Amino acid sequence: MPASLASSVESWHPAPVTDEDPLPSAPAAALSALLDLPGTAAGSGDPLPPLWQWLYFLDWAPQHALGPDGHLRDARFLPPIRHRRRMFAGGRCEITGPPRLGERAERVSSLAAVTPKQGRSGELLFVTERQEFRQHGRTCMVEEQDIVYRSGDGATSRHPAALDDAAVPEPEGPWQLRLQPTETLLFRFSALTANAHRIHYDPPYCRDAEGYPGLVVHGPLLALLMLELVRTNAPGRRVRSLDGLGLPNAPARWW
């Protein structure tokens, strides 16, 4: 592949960073309301549901630090490439004992891997960030997130020209969660996770800048919704590990 992306990150080795969060119950209550749950899924002293750690350890950067796509222009684990565009690509999570709300927790973030590749839309850079969550001196959860970056004009990417509603299969079986990802739902989830990426709430930007036919559902939201099926239908079972969290970001009408 061309050396531009690979060469730009050859000397990029950011050091780990440690953050703390008191894990208040308010974010969990807010997500419970967003999902129209009959009550709060977890309160103070309760274990945090799997993947709900995405509501915590948030970095609210000043507005001037954001780029035209809504993401930070510069941050510790953002690769130093020009005109980068990003998408959540995948992840893994191991839960030895879920952290509990209302008790201070620590997160150690580090760069696990950087892999340049060539895709249909051009050069790609896959960045894996590792996060270790600790509470009371023990590691209770380890998560890895794969983020894919590309440079250039997203409008030239080969996304479908229109959404194909006919391709949506009818769900079967008792474990079903019917949810229409409306513009307001996507906007509220973005706010809960401090995600200002415009592909989730700005239709003209999606079409003209990124080349999508419509708003894009967050990959993390899709993973959370699937785990809601487990939490509500098998409350006595505990999720210990997850793999492939990164359902590709999907156009909003697909769900």
C-alpha positions in Angstrom: 0.0 0.0 0.0 1.2 3.6 -0.4 3.4 4.6 2.5 1.6 7.8 3.4 -0.5 6.5 6.3 2.0 3.9 7.5 4.9 6.4 7.5 2.9 9.0 9.4 2.5 6.7 12.4 5.9 5.0 12.5 7.1 7.1 15.4 3.7 7.5 17.1 3.9 5.7 20.5 1.6 7.6 22.9 2.1 6.6 26.6 -0.8 5.2 28.7 -3.1 7.5 30.5 -5.0 7.0 33.7 -8.5 8.5 34.5 -10.8 8.3 37.5 -14.6 8.4 37.7 -16.9 8.1 40.8 -19.4 6.2 38.7 -22.5 8.2 39.6 -25.9 6.7 39.0 -27.3 9.5 36.8 -25.8 8.4 33.5 -27.2 4.9 34.0 -30.6 6.4 34.8 -30.4 8.5 31.6 -29.7 5.5 29.4 -32.5 3.6 31.1 -34.8 6.4 30.1 -33.5 6.5 26.6 -34.3 2.8 26.2 -37.8 3.3 27.7 -37.0 0.8 30.5 -39.7 0.6 33.2 -37.1 1.7 35.8 -33.4 2.4 36.2 -31.3 -0.6 35.2 -28.8 0.0 37.9 -28.5 2.3 40.9 -25.8 3.2 43.5 -24.2 0.0 44.7 -25.4 -2.1 41.8 -23.1 -3.7 39.3 -22.8 -1.8 36.0 -24.5 -3.6 33.1 -22.1 -4.8 30.4 -20.8 -2.1 28.1 -22.5 0.7 30.1 -19.0 1.8 31.0 -19.3 3.8 27.7 -21.4 6.3 29.7 -18.4 7.0 32.0 -14.9 8.4 31.9 -16.1 10.9 29.3 -13.8 13.6 27.9 -15.8 16.8 27.3 -13.3 18.8 25.1 -13.7 22.5 24.5 -15.6 23.3 21.3 -12.6 24.8 19.5 -10.8 21.4 19.8 -13.3 19.7 17.6 -12.7 19.1 13.9 -15.3 19.6 11.1 -16.6 16.0 11.6 -17.3 16.6 15.3 -14.4 14.6 16.6 -11.3 15.9 18.4 -8.6 17.3 16.1 -5.9 16.0 18.4 -5.9 13.5 21.2 -3.6 11.0 22.7 -4.9 8.0 20.7 -5.9 9.8 17.5 -3.4 9.0 14.8 -1.4 11.9 13.4 -2.8 11.8 9.8 -4.3 14.6 7.8 -8.1 14.8 7.0 -8.8 11.6 8.9 -12.3 10.2 9.1 -13.2 7.5 11.6 -15.6 4.7 12.3 -16.0 2.2 15.2 -14.9 -1.1 13.7 -15.0 -3.7 16.5 -13.9 -4.7 20.0 -13.7 -7.2 22.8 -14.5 -7.1 26.5 -13.6 -9.4 29.4 -15.5 -8.9 32.6 -14.1 -10.6 35.7 -16.4 -8.7 38.1 -18.4 -5.7 36.9 -17.7 -2.3 38.5 -20.3 -1.0 40.9 -22.0 2.3 40.7 -21.3 4.9 43.3 -17.8 3.6 43.9 -14.7 5.3 42.5 -13.1 3.5 39.6 -9.9 3.9 37.6 -9.3 3.4 33.9 -5.9 2.9 32.3 -5.9 3.5 28.5 -3.1 2.5 26.2 -2.4 2.0 22.5 -2.4 -1.8 21.8 -1.9 -1.9 18.0 -1.8 0.2 14.8 -2.4 -1.6 11.5 -2.4 0.1 8.1 -4.5 -1.5 5.4 -5.8 -0.8 1.9 -9.6 -0.7 1.5 -12.0 -0.1 -1.3 -12.2 3.6 -0.4 -8.4 4.0 -0.1 -5.9 3.8 2.7 -7.2 2.7 6.1 -5.6 2.7 9.5 -6.9 0.4 12.3 -6.1 1.6 15.8 -6.7 -0.7 18.8 -7.1 1.1 22.2 -6.9 -1.1 25.3 -8.7 0.0 28.5 -8.3 -1.6 31.9 -10.9 -0.8 34.5 -10.0 -1.1 38.2 -12.0 -0.8 41.4 -10.7 -1.3 44.9 -7.3 -2.3 43.6 -8.4 -5.1 41.3 -8.9 -5.2 37.6 -12.6 -5.8 37.0 -12.9 -5.4 33.3 -10.7 -5.1 30.2 -11.9 -3.7 26.9 -10.3 -3.3 23.5 -11.8 -1.0 20.9 -10.8 -1.1 17.2 -11.2 2.2 15.4 -10.7 2.5 11.6 -9.5 5.8 10.2 -9.3 6.9 6.6 -8.2 10.0 4.9 -9.6 11.9 2.0 -13.1 12.7 0.8 -15.8 10.4 2.3 -18.3 11.4 -0.3 -16.5 9.3 -2.9 -16.8 6.1 -0.8 -19.0 3.3 -2.1 -21.9 3.5 0.2 -25.4 2.5 -1.1 -27.1 5.4 -2.9 -30.3 4.7 -0.9 -31.5 2.6 2.0 -33.0 -0.8 1.1 -35.8 -1.4 3.6 -36.8 -4.5 1.8 -33.6 -6.2 3.0 -34.6 -6.1 6.7 -35.4 -9.6 7.9 -38.4 -10.4 10.1 -37.1 -11.4 13.6 -37.9 -14.8 14.9 -37.9 -16.3 18.4 -38.9 -14.9 21.8 -35.9 -12.6 22.2 -36.9 -9.5 20.3 -36.4 -5.8 20.8 -38.3 -3.6 18.4 -36.8 -0.2 18.3 -36.8 2.5 15.7 -33.6 4.5 15.8 -35.0 7.9 15.3 -33.0 11.1 14.9 -33.8 12.0 18.5 -32.7 8.7 19.9 -29.4 8.8 18.0 -28.8 12.4 19.1 -29.5 11.6 22.8 -27.2 8.5 22.7 -24.5 10.7 21.2 -24.9 13.2 24.1 -24.8 10.4 26.7 -21.5 9.1 25.3 -19.9 12.6 24.5 -19.9 11.6 20.8 -20.2 14.7 18.6 -19.6 12.8 15.3 -21.9 14.4 12.8 -22.9 11.1 11.0 -25.3 10.4 13.9 -27.4 13.6 13.8 -26.6 15.7 10.7 -28.2 14.2 7.5 -26.7 16.7 5.0 -23.2 16.1 6.4 -23.8 12.3 6.2 -24.8 12.6 2.5 -22.5 15.3 1.3 -19.3 14.8 3.3 -19.3 11.1 4.3 -21.3 9.6 1.4 -23.9 7.8 3.5 -27.6 7.7 2.3 -28.9 8.6 5.8 -28.0 8.9 9.4 -25.8 6.2 10.8 -26.6 4.1 14.0 -23.7 4.0 16.4 -22.0 0.6 16.5 -21.9 0.8 20.4 -25.6 1.4 20.5 -26.3 -1.7 18.5 -24.1 -3.8 20.8 -25.9 -2.3 23.9 -29.3 -3.1 22.4 -28.3 -6.7 21.8 -27.1 -7.0 25.4 -30.4 -5.6 26.6 -32.0 -8.8 25.2 -29.7 -10.9 27.5 -30.2 -8.7 30.5 -34.0 -8.7 30.3 -34.6 -12.3 29.2 -31.9 -14.0 31.3 -31.4 -11.8 34.3 -29.8 -14.6 36.3 -27.0 -15.1 33.8 -23.9 -12.9 33.9 -22.0 -11.8 30.8 -18.3 -12.6 31.2 -16.9 -11.8 27.8 -17.9 -10.3 24.5 -16.2 -10.4 21.1 -17.1 -8.6 17.9 -18.7 -5.6 19.6 -18.2 -3.6 16.4 -21.2 -4.3 14.4 -20.5 -2.1 11.5 -22.2 1.3 11.8 -25.5 0.8 10.1 -27.9 3.2 8.4 -30.7 4.2 10.8 -33.5 2.3 9.1 -31.8 -1.0 9.3 -32.7 -1.7 12.9 
